[in-house]
Amino acid sequence: LDLLVRYGGMTEMNAIVAGTLNAARSLNIDSYVGTLNPGLSADILVLKEGQNPLDDISILQDPSNLEDIFLKGTRVK
């Protein structure tokens, strides 16, 4: 995502959408994944207080910025 912002000219939000919803749509699996909606499978990163990927997408590359990780709705960290 950082590369899409730095070299692709995308905003942070556009890069996140490209890596989630648009990726799911391109694979024709958006009825299962790609957004946070009831009945869909989701992996979620919960960032520590004060961390906002819309301000700096590169924070997602540093594990120390993560508070919790949920895979398919189950907390794994």
Disulfide bonds with the S-S distance in Angstrom:
none
